[in-house]
Amino acid sequence: MAQNEWILDVLSDLNAFAVENGLIALAEQLDDTKLIAAAEIASIKAEVRAPGDGNKTQYEPGPGGLGKHQHA
């Protein structure tokens, strides 16, 4: 498992506990927290894969819902 992805498992376990014990608001908050954690982990991975020339790749929607990549 990657360096930071263990936190997603912990959040899932906490969420399961909350659901099993009727802590619905907490379970919903943990769902949101897991999404935020996953997004941040993905962001960190994207930064690590950034091109060595300093250019940042940007995603812009293209025609037909497909995207095209442009460099800054």
DSSP file (Angstrom, degrees, kcal/mol; ACC not computed):
  #  RESIDUE AA STRUCTURE BP1 BP2  ACC     N-H-->O    O-->H-N    N-H-->O    O-->H-N    TCO  KAPPA ALPHA  PHI   PSI    X-CA   Y-CA   Z-CA
    1    1 A M              0   0    0      0, 0.0     5,-0.1     0, 0.0     0, 0.0   0.000 360.0 360.0 360.0 143.5    0.0    0.0    0.0
    2    2 A A     >  -     0   0    0      1,-0.1     4,-0.5     2,-0.0     3,-0.3  -0.102 360.0 -94.9 -64.8 166.1    1.2    3.5   -0.8
    3    3 A Q  T  4 S+     0   0    0      1,-0.2     3,-0.2     2,-0.1    -1,-0.1   0.826 117.8  22.0 -53.3 -43.5    2.6    5.7    1.8
    4    4 A N  T >4 S+     0   0    0      1,-0.1     3,-1.4     2,-0.1     4,-0.3   0.522  97.8  89.4-106.9  -7.0   -0.5    7.7    2.7
    5    5 A E  T >>  +     0   0    0     -3,-0.3     3,-1.1     1,-0.3     4,-0.8   0.635  67.6  80.7 -72.2 -12.4   -3.3    5.4    1.5
    6    6 A W  H 3X S+     0   0    0     -4,-0.5     4,-1.8     1,-0.3     3,-0.4   0.819  82.1  66.6 -60.4 -29.3   -3.6    3.6    4.9
    7    7 A I  H <> S+     0   0    0     -3,-1.4     4,-2.5     1,-0.2    -1,-0.3   0.826  92.7  59.6 -64.1 -30.1   -5.7    6.5    6.1
    8    8 A L  H <> S+     0   0    0     -3,-1.1     4,-2.0    -4,-0.3    -1,-0.2   0.886 105.3  48.8 -64.5 -38.4   -8.4    5.6    3.7
    9    9 A D  H  X S+     0   0    0     -4,-0.8     4,-2.4    -3,-0.4    -2,-0.2   0.897 110.7  50.5 -66.2 -40.8   -8.7    2.1    5.3
   10   10 A V  H  X S+     0   0    0     -4,-1.8     4,-2.5     1,-0.2    -2,-0.2   0.926 110.8  48.6 -63.2 -44.9   -8.8    3.7    8.8
   11   11 A L  H  X S+     0   0    0     -4,-2.5     4,-2.3     1,-0.2    -1,-0.2   0.878 110.5  51.8 -63.9 -37.1  -11.6    6.1    7.7
   12   12 A S  H  X S+     0   0    0     -4,-2.0     4,-2.5     2,-0.2    -1,-0.2   0.910 110.1  48.9 -64.5 -42.2  -13.5    3.2    6.2
   13   13 A D  H  X S+     0   0    0     -4,-2.4     4,-2.2     2,-0.2    -2,-0.2   0.917 112.0  48.4 -63.5 -43.5  -13.3    1.2    9.4
   14   14 A L  H  X S+     0   0    0     -4,-2.5     4,-2.4     1,-0.2    -1,-0.2   0.895 111.0  51.4 -62.7 -39.9  -14.4    4.2   11.4
   15   15 A N  H  X S+     0   0    0     -4,-2.3     4,-2.6     2,-0.2    -2,-0.2   0.924 108.5  50.4 -63.2 -44.7  -17.3    4.7    9.0
   16   16 A A  H  X S+     0   0    0     -4,-2.5     4,-2.5     1,-0.2    -2,-0.2   0.905 110.9  49.8 -60.8 -41.7  -18.4    1.1    9.4
   17   17 A F  H  X S+     0   0    0     -4,-2.2     4,-1.4     2,-0.2    -1,-0.2   0.924 110.5  50.0 -61.5 -44.8  -18.3    1.4   13.2
   18   18 A A  H  <>S+     0   0    0     -4,-2.4     5,-3.0     1,-0.2     3,-0.2   0.917 112.2  47.0 -61.7 -44.2  -20.4    4.6   13.0
   19   19 A V  H ><5S+     0   0    0     -4,-2.6     3,-1.6     1,-0.2    -1,-0.2   0.935 111.0  51.4 -62.9 -46.6  -23.0    2.9   10.7
   20   20 A E  H 3<5S+     0   0    0     -4,-2.5    -1,-0.2     1,-0.3    -2,-0.2   0.760 113.7  45.6 -62.8 -25.0  -23.2   -0.2   12.9
   21   21 A N  T 3<5S-     0   0    0     -4,-1.4    -1,-0.3    -3,-0.2    -2,-0.2   0.193 117.2-107.4-107.5  15.8  -23.8    1.9   16.0
   22   22 A G  T < 5S+     0   0    0     -3,-1.6     2,-1.4     1,-0.2     3,-0.2   0.705  71.8 140.6  72.4  20.1  -26.4    4.3   14.6
   23   23 A L     >< +     0   0    0     -5,-3.0     4,-2.4    -6,-0.2    -1,-0.2  -0.570  17.8 162.2 -94.3  71.3  -24.1    7.3   14.4
   24   24 A I  H  >  +     0   0    0     -2,-1.4     4,-2.5     1,-0.2    -1,-0.2   0.892  68.4  49.7 -64.6 -45.7  -25.5    8.4   11.0
   25   25 A A  H  > S+     0   0    0     -3,-0.2     4,-2.2     1,-0.2    -1,-0.2   0.907 113.2  48.4 -61.1 -41.3  -24.2   12.0   11.1
   26   26 A L  H  > S+     0   0    0      2,-0.2     4,-2.6     1,-0.2    -1,-0.2   0.913 109.5  52.6 -64.4 -42.3  -20.7   10.8   12.0
   27   27 A A  H  X S+     0   0    0     -4,-2.4     4,-2.0     1,-0.2    -2,-0.2   0.913 110.1  48.3 -60.3 -42.8  -20.8    8.2    9.2
   28   28 A E  H  X S+     0   0    0     -4,-2.5     4,-2.0     1,-0.2    -1,-0.2   0.902 111.3  49.9 -64.3 -40.6  -21.8   10.9    6.7
   29   29 A Q  H  X S+     0   0    0     -4,-2.2     4,-2.6     1,-0.2    -2,-0.2   0.890 109.2  51.9 -65.1 -38.7  -19.0   13.1    7.9
   30   30 A L  H  X S+     0   0    0     -4,-2.6     4,-2.5     2,-0.2    -1,-0.2   0.862 105.9  55.0 -66.9 -35.1  -16.5   10.3    7.6
   31   31 A D  H  X S+     0   0    0     -4,-2.0     4,-1.9     2,-0.2    -2,-0.2   0.940 111.0  45.2 -59.5 -46.7  -17.7    9.7    4.0
   32   32 A D  H  X S+     0   0    0     -4,-2.0     4,-2.2     1,-0.2    -2,-0.2   0.910 112.1  51.8 -62.4 -42.5  -16.9   13.3    3.2
   33   33 A T  H  X S+     0   0    0     -4,-2.6     4,-2.6     1,-0.2    -1,-0.2   0.883 107.1  53.0 -63.1 -39.3  -13.6   13.1    5.0
   34   34 A K  H  X S+     0   0    0     -4,-2.5     4,-2.6     2,-0.2    -1,-0.2   0.896 108.2  50.7 -64.7 -39.3  -12.6   10.0    3.0
   35   35 A L  H  X S+     0   0    0     -4,-1.9     4,-2.2     2,-0.2    -2,-0.2   0.913 111.5  47.9 -62.7 -42.4  -13.3   11.8   -0.2
   36   36 A I  H  X S+     0   0    0     -4,-2.2     4,-2.4     2,-0.2    -2,-0.2   0.924 112.1  49.3 -64.2 -44.5  -11.2   14.7    0.9
   37   37 A A  H  X S+     0   0    0     -4,-2.6     4,-2.5     1,-0.2    -2,-0.2   0.919 110.8  49.8 -61.4 -44.2   -8.3   12.4    1.9
   38   38 A A  H  X S+     0   0    0     -4,-2.6     4,-2.4     1,-0.2    -1,-0.2   0.898 111.0  50.0 -62.3 -40.3   -8.5   10.6   -1.4
   39   39 A A  H  X S+     0   0    0     -4,-2.2     4,-2.2     2,-0.2    -1,-0.2   0.909 111.8  47.4 -64.8 -42.5   -8.4   13.8   -3.3
   40   40 A E  H  X S+     0   0    0     -4,-2.4     4,-2.3     2,-0.2    -2,-0.2   0.903 111.4  50.4 -66.9 -40.1   -5.4   15.1   -1.4
   41   41 A I  H  X S+     0   0    0     -4,-2.5     4,-2.2     1,-0.2    -2,-0.2   0.924 111.6  48.5 -62.8 -43.4   -3.5   11.8   -1.8
   42   42 A A  H  X S+     0   0    0     -4,-2.4     4,-2.3     1,-0.2    -2,-0.2   0.884 110.0  53.0 -62.7 -38.4   -4.2   11.9   -5.6
   43   43 A S  H  X S+     0   0    0     -4,-2.2     4,-2.1     2,-0.2    -2,-0.2   0.905 108.1  49.5 -63.6 -42.0   -3.0   15.5   -5.6
   44   44 A I  H  X S+     0   0    0     -4,-2.3     4,-1.9     1,-0.2    -1,-0.2   0.914 110.8  50.0 -63.4 -42.5    0.3   14.6   -3.9
   45   45 A K  H  X S+     0   0    0     -4,-2.2     4,-1.5     1,-0.2    -2,-0.2   0.888 109.1  52.2 -63.3 -38.6    0.8   11.8   -6.4
   46   46 A A  H  < S+     0   0    0     -4,-2.3    -1,-0.2     1,-0.2     4,-0.2   0.884 107.6  51.8 -65.3 -38.6    0.2   14.2   -9.3
   47   47 A E  H >< S+     0   0    0     -4,-2.1     3,-1.2     1,-0.2    -1,-0.2   0.888 107.4  52.5 -64.1 -39.0    2.8   16.6   -7.9
   48   48 A V  H 3< S+     0   0    0     -4,-1.9    -1,-0.2     1,-0.3    -2,-0.2   0.851 110.7  48.1 -65.0 -34.3    5.3   13.8   -7.7
   49   49 A R  T 3< S+     0   0    0     -4,-1.5    -1,-0.3    -5,-0.1    -2,-0.2   0.351  83.0 128.7 -88.7   6.0    4.7   12.9  -11.4
   50   50 A A  S <  S-     0   0    0     -3,-1.2     6,-0.1    -4,-0.2    -3,-0.1  -0.284  72.0 -91.0 -61.7 147.1    5.0   16.6  -12.5
   51   51 A P    >   -     0   0    0      0, 0.0     3,-1.2     0, 0.0    -1,-0.1  -0.246  26.9-128.8 -59.8 146.2    7.3   17.1  -15.5
   52   52 A G  T 3  S+     0   0    0      1,-0.2    -2,-0.1     2,-0.1    -3,-0.0   0.615 100.2  72.6 -71.8 -13.3   10.9   17.9  -14.6
   53   53 A D  T 3  S-     0   0    0      2,-0.1    -1,-0.2     1,-0.1     3,-0.1   0.421 111.8-110.4 -85.4   3.6   11.0   20.9  -16.9
   54   54 A G  S <  S+     0   0    0     -3,-1.2     2,-0.2     1,-0.3    -2,-0.1   0.289  76.0 131.2  88.8 -11.7    8.8   22.9  -14.5
   55   55 A N        -     0   0    0     16,-0.0     2,-0.5     1,-0.0    -1,-0.3  -0.534  48.2-144.6 -74.5 141.6    5.8   23.0  -16.8
   56   56 A K        -     0   0    0     -2,-0.2    16,-1.8    -6,-0.1     2,-0.4  -0.917  11.6-130.9-107.5 132.2    2.5   22.0  -15.2
   57   57 A T  E     -A   71   0A   0     -2,-0.5     2,-0.4    14,-0.2    14,-0.2  -0.649  23.3-161.3 -81.6 134.0    0.0   20.1  -17.2
   58   58 A Q  E     -A   70   0A   0     12,-3.0    12,-2.0    -2,-0.4     2,-0.5  -0.918  10.8-138.1-117.0 144.1   -3.5   21.4  -17.2
   59   59 A Y  E     +A   69   0A   0     -2,-0.4    10,-0.2    10,-0.2     8,-0.0  -0.878  24.3 176.0-100.0 127.3   -6.7   19.6  -18.0
   60   60 A E  E     -A   68   0A   0      8,-1.7     8,-2.1    -2,-0.5     2,-0.1  -0.997  35.0-109.0-129.1 136.5   -9.2   21.6  -20.1
   61   61 A P  E     -A   67   0A   0      0, 0.0     6,-0.2     0, 0.0     5,-0.1  -0.365  37.9-165.0 -63.1 139.9  -12.5   20.1  -21.4
   62   62 A G    >   -     0   0    0      4,-2.8     3,-1.2     1,-0.2     4,-0.1  -0.524  36.3 -57.4-113.4-176.0  -12.5   19.6  -25.1
   63   63 A P  G >  S+     0   0    0      0, 0.0     3,-1.1     0, 0.0    -1,-0.2  -0.308 120.4  22.2 -64.0 146.4  -15.3   19.0  -27.6
   64   64 A G  G 3  S-     0   0    0      1,-0.2     3,-0.1    -3,-0.1     0, 0.0   0.655 129.3 -71.7  73.8  15.4  -17.5   15.9  -27.0
   65   65 A G  G <  S+     0   0    0     -3,-1.2    -1,-0.2     1,-0.3     2,-0.2   0.441 102.5 124.3  81.2  -2.3  -16.6   15.8  -23.3
   66   66 A L    <   -     0   0    0     -3,-1.1    -4,-2.8    -5,-0.1    -1,-0.3  -0.603  54.8-128.6 -89.3 155.6  -13.1   14.6  -24.0
   67   67 A G  E     -A   61   0A   0     -6,-0.2     2,-0.4    -2,-0.2    -8,-0.1  -0.596  12.0-154.8-104.1 163.7  -10.2   16.5  -22.6
   68   68 A K  E     -A   60   0A   0     -8,-2.1    -8,-1.7    -2,-0.2     2,-0.4  -0.990  18.2-130.5-132.0 144.2   -7.0   18.0  -24.0
   69   69 A H  E     -A   59   0A   0     -2,-0.4     2,-0.3   -10,-0.2   -10,-0.2  -0.780  24.1-177.8 -97.8 136.9   -3.8   18.6  -22.1
   70   70 A Q  E     -A   58   0A   0    -12,-2.0   -12,-3.0    -2,-0.4     2,-0.4  -0.955  21.4-129.2-128.8 151.1   -2.1   21.9  -22.3
   71   71 A H  E      A   57   0A   0     -2,-0.3   -14,-0.2   -14,-0.2   -16,-0.0  -0.815 360.0 360.0-101.0 141.3    1.2   23.1  -20.7
   72   72 A A              0   0    0    -16,-1.8   -15,-0.1    -2,-0.4    -1,-0.1   0.464 360.0 360.0 -72.7 360.0    1.4   26.3  -18.8
